[in-house]
Amino acid sequence: MKLMNNQPLVIHGHTLDLGKETIVMGILNVTPDSFSDGGRFDAVDSALEHAKRMVADGAKIIDIGGESTRPGHTAVTAKEEMARILPVIRAIRKELDVLISVDTFKSEVARAAVEAGAHIINDIWGATYDPEIAKVAADYKVPIILMHNRQDENYGEDFWGSVKSDLERSVEIARQAGVDDRFIWLDPGIGFAKTHEQNIEMMKNLSNLVDMGYPVLLATSRKRMIGNVLDLPVDERMEGTAATCCYGVDKGCHMVRVHDVLPIARMMKMMDALK
């Protein structure tokens, strides 16, 4: 692990030792149209039961999203997004002792989510869509995950150099807002603004991403890159997901965001033992 500070992170009473174990983040989409599990957990009771199952299976973080980010998704207002996620956040906080991240790029939603009990902000636009979201992270002293994203797939001749420049911009937004370096986490953005070949190239540059010195979350679960390689539908991509997660851990990633928590958590535990 090549973190700037290899000390365990304490987030509102929860300790994450990123230098010793790969953290598994379980995906909880409370949306009707997510690409993999849309509509399955959009009621509070079913969402809570799924969260309980993921925690029992080994998830240390539950990532709650109220707006699908799949290609061609229907945008929702901040009001609608909050109506979907806030009751679920409150229910999980009441029933489970687990870290909660909120998957949003809107500062208004992020603020409401943290006030409702979320511990981490997960922004697919890396604080570039709504820079005020970084101020929310700073104000509440919570980590913010800055995912790589952009408006197009035109990276020029230096793909990694362009990605790194994009991420450095996101990091600067967070630092200028007052986010502590320990609470700036990065995500390579697999499946976002990248062709299949660029997604593969991004995977091959994971060690370079880790070398930037911030904790890295790898979110490849059931994504199109895996479907393209294996020629399989969304619900048959667990093994491909597992391969990318193991590869990511070998390259130094610190966290994985997945749908299939139990098998991936077991694999991460084995990878950690080997490393």
C-alpha positions as CSV (number, residue, x, y, z in Angstrom):
1,M,0.0,0.0,0.0
2,K,1.4,3.4,-1.0
3,L,-0.7,5.8,1.0
4,M,0.5,9.2,2.0
5,N,-0.4,8.3,5.6
6,N,-0.5,4.5,6.4
7,Q,-2.3,5.0,9.7
8,P,-5.8,3.6,10.2
9,L,-8.6,6.0,9.3
10,V,-11.2,6.8,11.9
11,I,-14.5,8.0,10.4
12,H,-17.0,9.0,13.1
13,G,-16.0,6.1,15.3
14,H,-15.4,3.5,12.6
15,T,-11.9,2.4,11.9
16,L,-10.6,1.4,8.4
17,D,-7.1,0.0,8.3
18,L,-6.5,0.3,4.5
19,G,-2.9,-0.9,5.0
20,K,-4.0,-4.3,6.2
21,E,-7.3,-5.2,4.6
22,T,-9.1,-4.6,1.4
23,I,-12.4,-2.9,2.2
24,V,-15.5,-4.3,0.5
25,M,-18.3,-1.7,-0.3
26,G,-21.7,-3.2,-1.0
27,I,-23.9,-1.6,-3.6
28,L,-27.5,-0.6,-2.6
29,N,-29.4,1.0,-5.4
30,V,-32.7,2.5,-4.3
31,T,-33.7,3.3,-7.8
32,P,-36.2,1.8,-10.3
33,D,-33.8,1.8,-13.2
34,S,-30.2,0.9,-12.2
35,F,-28.5,-1.2,-14.8
36,S,-28.1,-4.3,-12.6
37,D,-30.6,-4.3,-9.8
38,G,-33.0,-1.5,-10.6
39,G,-36.3,-1.7,-8.6
40,R,-35.2,-4.6,-6.4
41,F,-34.4,-2.5,-3.3
42,D,-36.4,0.7,-3.8
43,A,-38.6,0.2,-0.7
44,V,-37.1,0.9,2.8
45,D,-37.8,-2.6,4.2
46,S,-36.2,-4.5,1.2
47,A,-33.3,-2.0,1.2
48,L,-32.6,-2.6,4.9
49,E,-32.8,-6.3,4.6
50,H,-30.4,-6.3,1.7
51,A,-28.0,-4.0,3.7
52,K,-28.1,-6.5,6.6
53,R,-27.3,-9.3,4.3
54,M,-24.3,-7.5,2.7
55,V,-23.0,-6.6,6.2
56,A,-23.3,-10.2,7.3
57,D,-21.5,-11.2,4.1
58,G,-18.5,-8.9,4.7
59,A,-19.3,-5.4,3.6
60,K,-17.7,-2.7,5.7
61,I,-19.4,0.1,3.7
62,I,-22.9,0.3,2.2
63,D,-23.0,2.6,-0.8
64,I,-26.5,4.0,-1.3
65,G,-27.5,5.6,-4.6
66,G,-30.8,7.3,-5.5
67,E,-30.1,8.1,-9.2
68,S,-29.0,5.6,-11.8
69,T,-25.8,6.4,-13.6
70,R,-26.2,3.7,-16.3
71,P,-26.0,4.9,-20.0
72,G,-29.3,6.5,-21.0
73,H,-30.5,6.8,-17.4
74,T,-33.3,9.3,-16.6
75,A,-32.1,12.2,-14.5
76,V,-33.9,12.9,-11.2
77,T,-34.2,16.1,-9.2
78,A,-32.4,16.5,-5.9
79,K,-35.8,16.4,-4.2
80,E,-36.6,13.0,-5.7
81,E,-33.1,11.7,-5.0
82,M,-33.4,12.7,-1.3
83,A,-36.9,11.2,-1.0
84,R,-35.4,7.8,-2.2
85,I,-32.2,7.7,-0.1
86,L,-32.8,9.6,3.2
87,P,-35.4,7.1,4.7
88,V,-33.0,4.2,3.8
89,I,-30.0,6.0,5.4
90,R,-31.9,6.6,8.6
91,A,-33.2,3.0,8.7
92,I,-29.7,1.6,8.2
93,R,-28.2,3.9,10.8
94,K,-30.8,2.8,13.3
95,E,-30.4,-1.0,12.7
96,L,-26.7,-1.5,11.6
97,D,-23.3,-0.4,12.8
98,V,-21.8,0.1,9.4
99,L,-20.3,2.9,7.4
100,I,-22.7,4.4,4.8
101,S,-21.6,6.2,1.7
102,V,-24.0,8.3,-0.5
103,D,-23.6,7.9,-4.2
104,T,-24.4,11.4,-5.5
105,F,-22.9,14.3,-7.4
106,K,-25.3,17.0,-6.0
107,S,-24.1,19.0,-3.0
108,E,-27.6,19.5,-1.7
109,V,-28.2,15.8,-1.6
110,A,-24.8,15.1,-0.1
111,R,-25.4,17.5,2.7
112,A,-28.8,16.1,3.5
113,A,-27.5,12.5,3.4
114,V,-24.6,13.3,5.8
115,E,-27.0,15.0,8.1
116,A,-29.2,11.9,8.0
117,G,-26.3,9.7,9.0
118,A,-24.1,9.0,5.9
119,H,-20.3,8.9,6.6
120,I,-18.8,9.1,3.1
121,I,-19.6,11.0,-0.1
122,N,-19.1,9.1,-3.4
123,D,-19.1,11.5,-6.4
124,I,-19.1,10.1,-9.9
125,W,-18.1,13.6,-11.2
126,G,-15.1,14.0,-8.9
127,A,-16.4,17.3,-7.5
128,T,-16.4,18.9,-11.0
129,Y,-20.1,18.9,-11.6
130,D,-21.0,20.6,-8.4
131,P,-17.7,21.8,-6.6
132,E,-19.7,22.8,-3.5
133,I,-19.9,19.1,-2.7
134,A,-16.3,19.2,-1.6
135,K,-17.2,21.9,0.8
136,V,-19.9,19.6,2.3
137,A,-17.1,16.9,2.8
138,A,-14.9,19.5,4.5
139,D,-17.6,21.0,6.7
140,Y,-18.7,17.6,8.0
141,K,-15.2,16.1,8.0
142,V,-16.2,13.0,5.9
143,P,-14.2,11.3,3.1
144,I,-15.1,12.1,-0.5
145,I,-14.5,9.7,-3.3
146,L,-13.5,11.5,-6.4
147,M,-14.2,9.3,-9.4
148,H,-12.6,10.0,-12.8
149,N,-15.2,11.2,-15.3
150,R,-15.3,13.7,-18.2
151,Q,-17.7,14.8,-21.0
152,D,-16.0,12.9,-23.8
153,E,-13.6,10.0,-24.7
154,N,-11.0,12.2,-26.4
155,Y,-7.8,11.7,-24.3
156,G,-5.3,12.6,-27.0
157,E,-2.1,10.6,-27.3
158,D,-1.4,10.2,-23.5
159,F,-4.4,8.5,-22.0
160,W,-3.0,8.1,-18.5
161,G,-1.5,11.6,-18.5
162,S,-5.0,13.0,-19.3
163,V,-6.7,10.9,-16.7
164,K,-4.1,11.9,-14.1
165,S,-4.6,15.6,-15.0
166,D,-8.4,15.2,-14.6
167,L,-8.0,13.6,-11.2
168,E,-5.5,16.2,-10.1
169,R,-8.1,18.8,-10.9
170,S,-10.6,17.0,-8.7
171,V,-8.1,16.7,-5.9
172,E,-7.3,20.4,-6.0
173,I,-11.0,21.2,-5.8
174,A,-11.3,19.1,-2.7
175,R,-8.1,20.5,-1.1
176,Q,-9.1,24.1,-1.8
177,A,-12.5,23.4,-0.1
178,G,-10.6,22.2,3.0
179,V,-10.9,18.4,2.7
180,D,-8.1,16.7,4.7
181,D,-5.8,14.7,2.4
182,R,-6.6,11.5,4.4
183,F,-10.3,12.0,3.4
184,I,-9.6,12.3,-0.4
185,W,-10.1,8.9,-2.1
186,L,-9.9,8.2,-5.8
187,D,-11.8,6.0,-8.2
188,P,-10.6,5.2,-11.8
189,G,-14.1,5.5,-13.2
190,I,-14.3,2.2,-15.1
191,G,-17.2,2.4,-17.5
192,F,-17.5,6.2,-17.5
193,A,-16.4,8.3,-20.5
194,K,-14.2,5.5,-21.7
195,T,-14.3,3.1,-24.6
196,H,-13.8,-0.6,-24.0
197,E,-10.1,-0.3,-24.9
198,Q,-9.7,2.8,-22.6
199,N,-11.3,0.9,-19.7
200,I,-8.7,-1.9,-20.2
201,E,-6.0,0.7,-20.4
202,M,-7.3,2.3,-17.2
203,M,-7.1,-1.1,-15.4
204,K,-3.5,-1.4,-16.6
205,N,-2.7,1.9,-15.0
206,L,-4.1,1.1,-11.6
207,S,-0.7,1.0,-10.0
208,N,0.0,4.5,-11.4
209,L,-3.3,5.7,-9.8
210,V,-2.3,4.1,-6.5
211,D,1.0,5.9,-6.7
212,M,-0.8,9.3,-6.5
213,G,-0.9,8.6,-2.8
214,Y,-4.6,8.5,-2.0
215,P,-6.8,5.5,-1.1
216,V,-8.2,3.9,-4.3
217,L,-11.7,2.4,-4.7
218,L,-12.2,0.1,-7.7
219,A,-15.7,-0.2,-9.0
220,T,-16.0,-2.7,-11.8
221,S,-18.9,-4.8,-10.6
222,R,-20.9,-6.3,-13.5
223,K,-19.8,-3.5,-15.9
224,R,-19.9,-3.6,-19.6
225,M,-16.1,-4.0,-19.9
226,I,-16.6,-7.4,-18.3
227,G,-19.6,-8.2,-20.5
228,N,-17.6,-7.3,-23.6
229,V,-14.7,-9.7,-22.7
230,L,-16.8,-12.6,-21.5
231,D,-19.8,-12.0,-23.8
232,L,-22.2,-12.4,-20.9
233,P,-25.3,-10.6,-19.6
234,V,-25.2,-8.4,-16.5
235,D,-26.4,-11.2,-14.1
236,E,-23.6,-13.6,-15.2
237,R,-20.6,-11.3,-14.6
238,M,-19.6,-12.2,-11.0
239,E,-16.5,-14.2,-12.0
240,G,-15.3,-11.4,-14.3
241,T,-15.9,-8.9,-11.5
242,A,-13.9,-11.1,-9.2
243,A,-11.0,-11.3,-11.6
244,T,-10.9,-7.5,-11.9
245,C,-11.1,-7.1,-8.1
246,C,-8.2,-9.5,-7.5
247,Y,-6.2,-7.8,-10.2
248,G,-6.9,-4.4,-8.6
249,V,-5.8,-5.6,-5.1
250,D,-2.6,-6.9,-6.7
251,K,-2.0,-3.4,-8.2
252,G,-2.5,-1.8,-4.8
253,C,-6.2,-0.8,-4.7
254,H,-7.6,-0.4,-1.2
255,M,-11.4,-0.9,-1.7
256,V,-13.8,-2.6,-4.1
257,R,-17.4,-1.7,-4.7
258,V,-19.5,-4.7,-5.6
259,H,-22.9,-6.3,-5.9
260,D,-21.9,-9.8,-5.0
261,V,-20.5,-9.2,-1.5
262,L,-20.0,-12.7,-0.1
263,P,-17.8,-14.3,-2.8
264,I,-15.8,-11.1,-3.4
265,A,-15.2,-10.6,0.4
266,R,-13.9,-14.1,0.6
267,M,-11.6,-13.5,-2.4
268,M,-10.3,-10.2,-0.9
269,K,-9.6,-11.9,2.4
270,M,-7.5,-14.5,0.6
271,M,-5.8,-11.8,-1.5
272,D,-4.9,-9.9,1.6
273,A,-3.4,-13.0,3.2
274,L,-1.3,-13.6,0.1
275,K,-0.1,-10.0,-0.1
